[in-house]
């Protein structure tokens, strides 16, 4: 027994806990009295509906497919997931057995949630767990207070401790490094019972920032979770197969890029100039010139993920596929929002499979072979991936077929005389023919929503266009296309889609105010005002339209009308911070400082940590001659936002006048 450590319960994760333990599957009694296990009603938004007998038959072979949304079958569903294909092929391969293939893939499930679900499912007499996990490890926010104090040798336990004892050693070491003031409970980060993606709290991946320490901790946790899954399966004498995840590297840009630390302003400006020049060359088809400028920018900053991606695209255009793939992969590694499995994690899958003597399905290798048959390169992209990690139907089919071959090789399935190439092709045709085109249309809509949610507007737009091709003119699809067009800066295209909506649904809320935004950008203030007023005729309590109208009146020079609109906004939304701030600015320009101060202070009450509020208060105090208070607010604005140029300019102006603190505590000349 390594280091004299006793095994810890497999049900316990040493680094994260959960707010509550809500089952994902529930028992249900049928009309004939038999019991079935089915996906819980409240979990069907995250898992496919699945059902299997509570009393497992003697001739049954029960397989649980575990993982995240790829296992689920996104952007489709169970029927064409690799689990669905496996089910179809097994029934045709060896009809002598009752094959129960249960798709337990959970949307956005990271490895710690997969392990928890495996721990729940182990009670249902599994014969085999198939695990495809690793794309969602950075999707939920969490910290690893215990890991911070672990020695380096423990972080790299795979090189020092037998795989059978890694988990136990880590748990005991975590307990040992806790300070006396920390009890066992605080050592684990407590997660919500349901998945809570970071992206749900922001528009796109803004909340992500480079944190190399956290990245290493997440990767360490991933290793332990894979090991734990193997132990859970073997604790009930079930077999395990690991699948090496694959990702789109060619046709999906990084989700977020950040410059390296301590890059000074001049260096960043030089970088931006080179980067933009390279982009222009690329658009003009001058790829060699683009490459020269990209690489010069790379010499200034090699941590910015997108530049590696752009170099990859340029090298690909030049036919330099080997070098292009290296750049694409570096882009994935530098992505500040790593929503695709990293190379180090893929190596962990291989290492765990080897150390635990678990069969490994090389899915990237399968796709590479498929590329070689039809393409002059093997760089994974839109040929098999409609998004960043989910494959298309053919990719899922190939994986399902590889799993059948694995089960045949292990002697679990015995192919009958009818199992041949013709039968395999016939099954594929049957499955694809059974897919309703309408279902594909909804699939593309859902895919577009996911991509839009992640800030991938160009890719989302393509998915919505495919949905439009299937459904034809539809106000909901036009609405989505208008949003992605606007996000991409294609204002005229967005306007056309919005007008398409009005031709089909002239009273659809929100359309006129969005047209007003575009007209305002184009400098057509009168048209923008007319459209806001039309919106308010349809939806009188649309506070956003009132706020937009207030700003338009202000641009038009009608301060009184603007003030009336702001007051209406605040009647509808008394705690709308930005309405208070905008009204305070307007009143300040009107020299109504006391009234402006009321709204600025209300904004401060609503959110004391908003730099703009302190800017506003600083300006009002400066206008009122309360210079000490003005300095205090501008200083606080800079503390909250170190790049706040407005506050810095005001502070510099005040300091240049050589103000001194008087005995009364105010600043005076």
HELIX and SHEET records of a PDB file:
HELIX    1   1 UNK A    2  UNK A    4  5                                   3    
HELIX    2   2 UNK A   41  UNK A   43  5                                   3    
HELIX    3   3 UNK A   69  UNK A   72  1                                   4    
HELIX    4   4 UNK A   78  UNK A   80  5                                   3    
HELIX    5   5 UNK A   82  UNK A   93  1                                  12    
HELIX    6   6 UNK A  111  UNK A  121  1                                  11    
HELIX    7   7 UNK A  122  UNK A  124  5                                   3    
HELIX    8   8 UNK A  145  UNK A  148  1                                   4    
HELIX    9   9 UNK A  152  UNK A  155  1                                   4    
HELIX   10  10 UNK A  157  UNK A  159  5                                   3    
HELIX   11  11 UNK A  166  UNK A  177  1                                  12    
HELIX   12  12 UNK A  184  UNK A  187  5                                   4    
HELIX   13  13 UNK A  198  UNK A  201  5                                   4    
HELIX   14  14 UNK A  212  UNK A  235  1                                  24    
HELIX   15  15 UNK A  265  UNK A  283  1                                  19    
HELIX   16  16 UNK A  287  UNK A  300  1                                  14    
HELIX   17  17 UNK A  305  UNK A  317  1                                  13    
HELIX   18  18 UNK A  321  UNK A  334  1                                  14    
HELIX   19  19 UNK A  343  UNK A  355  1                                  13    
HELIX   20  20 UNK A  363  UNK A  374  1                                  12    
HELIX   21  21 UNK A  393  UNK A  409  1                                  17    
HELIX   22  22 UNK A  421  UNK A  433  1                                  13    
HELIX   23  23 UNK A  437  UNK A  453  1                                  17    
HELIX   24  24 UNK A  457  UNK A  471  1                                  15    
HELIX   25  25 UNK A  475  UNK A  487  1                                  13    
HELIX   26  26 UNK A  491  UNK A  504  1                                  14    
HELIX   27  27 UNK A  511  UNK A  521  1                                  11    
HELIX   28  28 UNK A  525  UNK A  538  1                                  14    
HELIX   29  29 UNK A  543  UNK A  556  1                                  14    
HELIX   30  30 UNK A  559  UNK A  572  1                                  14    
HELIX   31  31 UNK A  577  UNK A  589  1                                  13    
HELIX   32  32 UNK A  593  UNK A  606  1                                  14    
HELIX   33  33 UNK A  611  UNK A  623  1                                  13    
HELIX   34  34 UNK A  627  UNK A  640  1                                  14    
HELIX   35  35 UNK A  645  UNK A  656  1                                  12    
SHEET    1   A 2 UNK A  16  UNK A  18  0                                        
SHEET    2   A 2 UNK A 189  UNK A 191  1                                        
SHEET    1   B 3 UNK A  25  UNK A  29  0                                        
SHEET    2   B 3 UNK A  35  UNK A  39 -1                                        
SHEET    3   B 3 UNK A  51  UNK A  53 -1                                        
SHEET    1   C 5 UNK A  98  UNK A 105  0                                        
SHEET    2   C 5 UNK A  60  UNK A  67  1                                        
SHEET    3   C 5 UNK A 128  UNK A 132  1                                        
SHEET    4   C 5 UNK A 239  UNK A 243  1                                        
SHEET    5   C 5 UNK A 359  UNK A 361  1                                        
SHEET    1   D 2 UNK A 660  UNK A 661  0                                        
SHEET    2   D 2 UNK A 667  UNK A 668 -1                                        
END                                                                             
